[in-house]
Amino acid sequence: MKSLFAIIFIFGLAGCATTRKEAAGDPLQARITQLEEQLQQKDEEINDLKDQMQGSSEDAKKKDSSRRSGGSETANFSYKKDGILRVDVNPNQVQLALKNAGYYNGSVDGKIGEKTRKAVAEFQKAHNLNADGVIGKKTWNTLKTYLK
């Protein structure tokens, strides 16, 4: 009888130790999950940068082709000197979408100024996007839903 009690007691302690190890592993598992999420976000940022580079390359080819043919360049809102648009979208649409989403209170004039830049960054932050103030594919895909 005492032997049975001793065996049960030993297995009970072993079970407690296992439980303690699992509890100690929780912070590690949480950190792993956090790192995996950060990795996924960085992968998305890399893909956005690749898209931007590809767009810049295509834009340069269009400009070069236009110069060679002697034709005039068509209106392209993507690469204006303000530098925050990385997709082919009218700045008025950006401001309107930001206004509809509640992040922009200026006039919808198509001029990308400091208010628009701040609104874009706030919108990105609130929607778990890379809050760089630049409108790329992901930001525009999320933002354009506010045009409807």
GROMACS elastic network, one bead per residue, 0.5 to 0.9 nm:
[ bonds ]
;  ai    aj funct       b0    kb
    1     4     6  0.51357   500
    1     5     6  0.62841   500
    1     6     6  0.86240   500
    2     5     6  0.50247   500
    2     6     6  0.60919   500
    2     7     6  0.86340   500
    3     7     6  0.61761   500
    3     8     6  0.86044   500
    4     7     6  0.51277   500
    4     8     6  0.61766   500
    4     9     6  0.84606   500
    5     8     6  0.51391   500
    5     9     6  0.59840   500
    5    10     6  0.85705   500
    6    10     6  0.61030   500
    6    11     6  0.86138   500
    7    10     6  0.51185   500
    7    11     6  0.61790   500
    7    12     6  0.84348   500
    8    11     6  0.51627   500
    8    12     6  0.59716   500
    8    13     6  0.86132   500
    9    13     6  0.62660   500
    9    14     6  0.86497   500
   10    13     6  0.51257   500
   10    14     6  0.62091   500
   10    15     6  0.86302   500
   11    15     6  0.61094   500
   11    16     6  0.86163   500
   12    15     6  0.50887   500
   12    16     6  0.63300   500
   12    17     6  0.87328   500
   13    16     6  0.50063   500
   13    17     6  0.62038   500
   13    18     6  0.86277   500
   14    17     6  0.50618   500
   14    18     6  0.62546   500
   14    19     6  0.86428   500
   15    18     6  0.50888   500
   15    19     6  0.62284   500
   15    20     6  0.86063   500
   16    20     6  0.60984   500
   16    21     6  0.85993   500
   17    21     6  0.61742   500
   17    22     6  0.86397   500
   18    21     6  0.50501   500
   18    22     6  0.62311   500
   18    23     6  0.85986   500
   19    22     6  0.51094   500
   19    23     6  0.61635   500
   19    24     6  0.85591   500
   20    23     6  0.50514   500
   20    24     6  0.61022   500
   20    25     6  0.85504   500
   21    25     6  0.61258   500
   21    26     6  0.88823   500
   22    26     6  0.65352   500
   23    26     6  0.53565   500
   23    27     6  0.80273   500
   24    27     6  0.66073   500
   24    28     6  0.76475   500
   25    28     6  0.51337   500
   25    29     6  0.61084   500
   25    30     6  0.85720   500
   26    29     6  0.50114   500
   26    30     6  0.60310   500
   26    31     6  0.85182   500
   27    31     6  0.61131   500
   27    32     6  0.85804   500
   28    31     6  0.50431   500
   28    32     6  0.61645   500
   28    33     6  0.86160   500
   29    33     6  0.61605   500
   29    34     6  0.85348   500
   30    33     6  0.51032   500
   30    34     6  0.61441   500
   30    35     6  0.86315   500
   31    35     6  0.60961   500
   31    36     6  0.85128   500
   32    35     6  0.50962   500
   32    36     6  0.60991   500
   32    37     6  0.86210   500
   33    36     6  0.50634   500
   33    37     6  0.62459   500
   33    38     6  0.86709   500
   34    37     6  0.51582   500
   34    38     6  0.62642   500
   34    39     6  0.86175   500
   35    39     6  0.60478   500
   35    40     6  0.85684   500
   36    40     6  0.62020   500
   36    41     6  0.86678   500
   37    40     6  0.50754   500
   37    41     6  0.62452   500
   37    42     6  0.86609   500
   38    41     6  0.50512   500
   38    42     6  0.61769   500
   38    43     6  0.85864   500
   39    42     6  0.50949   500
   39    43     6  0.61530   500
   39    44     6  0.86523   500
   40    43     6  0.50339   500
   40    44     6  0.62925   500
   40    45     6  0.86994   500
   41    44     6  0.50728   500
   41    45     6  0.62507   500
   41    46     6  0.86720   500
   41   129     6  0.84932   500
   41   130     6  0.81100   500
   42    46     6  0.61192   500
   42    47     6  0.85803   500
   43    46     6  0.50538   500
   43    47     6  0.62389   500
   43    48     6  0.86425   500
   44    47     6  0.50637   500
   44    48     6  0.61812   500
   44    49     6  0.86385   500
   44   130     6  0.89131   500
   45    49     6  0.61912   500
   45    50     6  0.85969   500
   45   130     6  0.71449   500
   46    49     6  0.50556   500
   46    50     6  0.61687   500
   46    51     6  0.86365   500
   47    51     6  0.62037   500
   47    52     6  0.85979   500
   48    51     6  0.50516   500
   48    52     6  0.61767   500
   48    53     6  0.86288   500
   48   136     6  0.68031   500
   48   137     6  0.71048   500
   48   138     6  0.76718   500
   49    53     6  0.60819   500
   49    54     6  0.84889   500
   49   136     6  0.87277   500
   50    53     6  0.50760   500
   50    54     6  0.61052   500
   50    55     6  0.85060   500
   51    54     6  0.50634   500
   51    55     6  0.60493   500
   51    56     6  0.85409   500
   51    86     6  0.87493   500
   51   136     6  0.82513   500
   51   137     6  0.80095   500
   52    56     6  0.60791   500
   52    57     6  0.85301   500
   52    86     6  0.62539   500
   52    87     6  0.82889   500
   52   136     6  0.73322   500
   52   137     6  0.87581   500
   53    56     6  0.50433   500
   53    57     6  0.61263   500
   53    58     6  0.85858   500
   54    57     6  0.50628   500
   54    58     6  0.61587   500
   54    59     6  0.85481   500
   55    58     6  0.50588   500
   55    59     6  0.60191   500
   55    60     6  0.85380   500
   55    78     6  0.88417   500
   55    86     6  0.75572   500
   55    87     6  0.80135   500
   56    59     6  0.50275   500
   56    60     6  0.61279   500
   56    61     6  0.85989   500
   56    79     6  0.80356   500
   56    86     6  0.84675   500
   57    60     6  0.51562   500
   57    61     6  0.62833   500
   57    62     6  0.87330   500
   58    61     6  0.50448   500
   58    62     6  0.62304   500
   58    63     6  0.87048   500
   59    62     6  0.50506   500
   59    63     6  0.62253   500
   59    64     6  0.85545   500
   59    78     6  0.88088   500
   59    79     6  0.80806   500
   60    63     6  0.51296   500
   60    64     6  0.60692   500
   60    65     6  0.84804   500
   61    64     6  0.50533   500
   61    65     6  0.59783   500
   61    66     6  0.84447   500
   62    65     6  0.50532   500
   62    66     6  0.60138   500
   62    67     6  0.85855   500
   62    73     6  0.82823   500
   63    66     6  0.50257   500
   63    67     6  0.61785   500
   63    68     6  0.86368   500
   63    73     6  0.69686   500
   64    67     6  0.51559   500
   64    68     6  0.62365   500
   64    69     6  0.86910   500
   65    68     6  0.51418   500
   65    69     6  0.61905   500
   65    70     6  0.85009   500
   65    71     6  0.86681   500
   66    69     6  0.52531   500
   66    70     6  0.60188   500
   66    71     6  0.53257   500
   66    72     6  0.64694   500
   66    73     6  0.61138   500
   67    70     6  0.51035   500
   67    71     6  0.65923   500
   67    72     6  0.78071   500
   67    73     6  0.82447   500
   68    71     6  0.78611   500
   69    72     6  0.87326   500
   73    76     6  0.81890   500
   76    79     6  0.69658   500
   76    80     6  0.77660   500
   76    88     6  0.66450   500
   76    89     6  0.81776   500
   76    90     6  0.84705   500
   77    80     6  0.59021   500
   77    85     6  0.73297   500
   77    86     6  0.87441   500
   77    87     6  0.78580   500
   77    88     6  0.56838   500
   77    89     6  0.58935   500
   77    90     6  0.57892   500
   77    91     6  0.71730   500
   78    83     6  0.82923   500
   78    84     6  0.83768   500
   78    85     6  0.51170   500
   78    86     6  0.52374   500
   78    87     6  0.50477   500
   78    89     6  0.63814   500
   78    90     6  0.80880   500
   79    82     6  0.78178   500
   79    83     6  0.62249   500
   79    84     6  0.79931   500
   79    85     6  0.62530   500
   79    86     6  0.65448   500
   79    87     6  0.81113   500
   79    88     6  0.82501   500
   80    83     6  0.59075   500
   80    84     6  0.81413   500
   80    85     6  0.73404   500
   81    84     6  0.84832   500
   82    85     6  0.77147   500
   82   111     6  0.89572   500
   82   112     6  0.66641   500
   82   113     6  0.80254   500
   83    86     6  0.76545   500
   83   134     6  0.76740   500
   84   112     6  0.82432   500
   84   117     6  0.76132   500
   84   133     6  0.66575   500
   84   135     6  0.58099   500
   84   136     6  0.83081   500
   85    88     6  0.75284   500
   85    89     6  0.75699   500
   85    91     6  0.81183   500
   85   134     6  0.61171   500
   85   136     6  0.67270   500
   86    89     6  0.85324   500
   86   134     6  0.70433   500
   86   135     6  0.56514   500
   86   137     6  0.74607   500
   87   135     6  0.68970   500
   87   136     6  0.57234   500
   87   137     6  0.63753   500
   87   140     6  0.75994   500
   89    92     6  0.84555   500
   89    93     6  0.69888   500
   89    94     6  0.73647   500
   89   140     6  0.85694   500
   90    93     6  0.53773   500
   90    94     6  0.67257   500
   90   110     6  0.73586   500
   91    95     6  0.62652   500
   91    96     6  0.85409   500
   91   108     6  0.85484   500
   91   109     6  0.80881   500
   91   111     6  0.68440   500
   91   112     6  0.68649   500
   92    95     6  0.51870   500
   92    96     6  0.60469   500
   92    97     6  0.85371   500
   92   108     6  0.57654   500
   92   109     6  0.61453   500
   92   111     6  0.77652   500
   92   112     6  0.89203   500
   93    96     6  0.50241   500
   93    97     6  0.59936   500
   93    98     6  0.84388   500
   93   108     6  0.83207   500
   93   110     6  0.79530   500
   93   144     6  0.80332   500
   93   147     6  0.74384   500
   94    97     6  0.52415   500
   94    98     6  0.61264   500
   94    99     6  0.85185   500
   94   108     6  0.87871   500
   94   110     6  0.81969   500
   94   116     6  0.85186   500
   94   120     6  0.87818   500
   94   135     6  0.88289   500
   94   140     6  0.81296   500
   94   143     6  0.76843   500
   94   144     6  0.76685   500
   94   147     6  0.87406   500
   95    98     6  0.50589   500
   95    99     6  0.60052   500
   95   100     6  0.85409   500
   95   104     6  0.68922   500
   95   105     6  0.89406   500
   95   106     6  0.82685   500
   95   107     6  0.80452   500
   95   108     6  0.56507   500
   95   109     6  0.79524   500
   95   110     6  0.71214   500
   95   111     6  0.87973   500
   95   112     6  0.82921   500
   95   116     6  0.68026   500
   95   119     6  0.88152   500
   96   100     6  0.60765   500
   96   101     6  0.84970   500
   96   104     6  0.81612   500
   96   107     6  0.88580   500
   96   108     6  0.62070   500
   96   146     6  0.82010   500
   96   147     6  0.69165   500
   97   100     6  0.50418   500
   97   101     6  0.60752   500
   97   102     6  0.85861   500
   97   103     6  0.88320   500
   97   104     6  0.86007   500
   97   143     6  0.61675   500
   97   144     6  0.61426   500
   97   145     6  0.76720   500
   97   147     6  0.50447   500
   97   148     6  0.86032   500
   98   101     6  0.50231   500
   98   102     6  0.62231   500
   98   103     6  0.52659   500
   98   104     6  0.52757   500
   98   105     6  0.84665   500
   98   116     6  0.81518   500
   98   119     6  0.68700   500
   98   120     6  0.72759   500
   98   123     6  0.76328   500
   98   143     6  0.70757   500
   98   144     6  0.88013   500
   98   146     6  0.74500   500
   98   147     6  0.87083   500
   99   102     6  0.50573   500
   99   103     6  0.56797   500
   99   105     6  0.60368   500
   99   106     6  0.79765   500
   99   107     6  0.89909   500
   99   108     6  0.83673   500
   99   119     6  0.88182   500
   99   146     6  0.85916   500
  100   103     6  0.77149   500
  100   104     6  0.79856   500
  100   146     6  0.58512   500
  100   147     6  0.70538   500
  101   104     6  0.78229   500
  101   123     6  0.81903   500
  101   143     6  0.79202   500
  101   146     6  0.59235   500
  101   147     6  0.87414   500
  102   105     6  0.75610   500
  102   119     6  0.88947   500
  102   123     6  0.88269   500
  103   116     6  0.87274   500
  103   118     6  0.86081   500
  103   119     6  0.51333   500
  103   120     6  0.76266   500
  103   122     6  0.70571   500
  103   123     6  0.64635   500
  104   107     6  0.85394   500
  104   115     6  0.70794   500
  104   116     6  0.66544   500
  104   118     6  0.85070   500
  104   119     6  0.55070   500
  104   120     6  0.84044   500
  105   108     6  0.87968   500
  105   115     6  0.81835   500
  105   116     6  0.89898   500
  105   119     6  0.88383   500
  106   109     6  0.85760   500
  106   115     6  0.70802   500
  106   116     6  0.79885   500
  107   110     6  0.85933   500
  108   111     6  0.79092   500
  109   112     6  0.84185   500
  111   116     6  0.83419   500
  112   115     6  0.78305   500
  112   116     6  0.56899   500
  112   117     6  0.70071   500
  113   116     6  0.54030   500
  113   117     6  0.62756   500
  113   118     6  0.87638   500
  114   117     6  0.50262   500
  114   118     6  0.61338   500
  114   119     6  0.84855   500
  115   118     6  0.52641   500
  115   119     6  0.60930   500
  115   120     6  0.86469   500
  116   119     6  0.50103   500
  116   120     6  0.61389   500
  116   121     6  0.87083   500
  116   133     6  0.88882   500
  117   120     6  0.52068   500
  117   121     6  0.64087   500
  117   122     6  0.87419   500
  117   133     6  0.56966   500
  117   134     6  0.78725   500
  118   121     6  0.51881   500
  118   122     6  0.61565   500
  118   123     6  0.85214   500
  118   133     6  0.69007   500
  119   122     6  0.51238   500
  119   123     6  0.60248   500
  119   124     6  0.85375   500
  119   133     6  0.80404   500
  120   123     6  0.50802   500
  120   124     6  0.61234   500
  120   125     6  0.86157   500
  120   131     6  0.79094   500
  120   132     6  0.83665   500
  120   133     6  0.52191   500
  120   134     6  0.72370   500
  120   135     6  0.74257   500
  120   139     6  0.85518   500
  121   124     6  0.50738   500
  121   125     6  0.61428   500
  121   126     6  0.86125   500
  121   129     6  0.89350   500
  121   130     6  0.83400   500
  121   132     6  0.60131   500
  121   134     6  0.76057   500
  122   125     6  0.51256   500
  122   126     6  0.61507   500
  122   127     6  0.86037   500
  122   131     6  0.71598   500
  122   133     6  0.80655   500
  123   126     6  0.51953   500
  123   127     6  0.62076   500
  123   128     6  0.87073   500
  123   129     6  0.83035   500
  123   131     6  0.79424   500
  123   133     6  0.87895   500
  123   139     6  0.85804   500
  123   143     6  0.81501   500
  124   127     6  0.51415   500
  124   128     6  0.61187   500
  124   130     6  0.62339   500
  124   132     6  0.78177   500
  124   133     6  0.74263   500
  124   139     6  0.67290   500
  124   143     6  0.89058   500
  125   128     6  0.52635   500
  125   129     6  0.58081   500
  125   130     6  0.68933   500
  125   131     6  0.51433   500
  125   132     6  0.88294   500
  126   129     6  0.76473   500
  126   131     6  0.87861   500
  127   130     6  0.89350   500
  127   139     6  0.87530   500
  127   142     6  0.81476   500
  128   131     6  0.79287   500
  129   132     6  0.85953   500
  129   138     6  0.76585   500
  129   139     6  0.69085   500
  130   133     6  0.81731   500
  130   134     6  0.87221   500
  130   139     6  0.84383   500
  131   134     6  0.78064   500
  132   135     6  0.84797   500
  134   139     6  0.80026   500
  135   138     6  0.77907   500
  135   139     6  0.54354   500
  135   140     6  0.59481   500
  136   139     6  0.54570   500
  136   140     6  0.60231   500
  136   141     6  0.84554   500
  137   140     6  0.52365   500
  137   141     6  0.59291   500
  137   142     6  0.85917   500
  138   141     6  0.51287   500
  138   142     6  0.62956   500
  138   143     6  0.84928   500
  139   142     6  0.52837   500
  139   143     6  0.59196   500
  139   144     6  0.84280   500
  140   144     6  0.56397   500
  140   145     6  0.85698   500
  141   144     6  0.55762   500
  141   145     6  0.70614   500
  142   145     6  0.59359   500
  142   146     6  0.80455   500
  143   146     6  0.58409   500
  143   147     6  0.78137   500
  144   147     6  0.54100   500
  144   148     6  0.78635   500
  145   148     6  0.61400   500
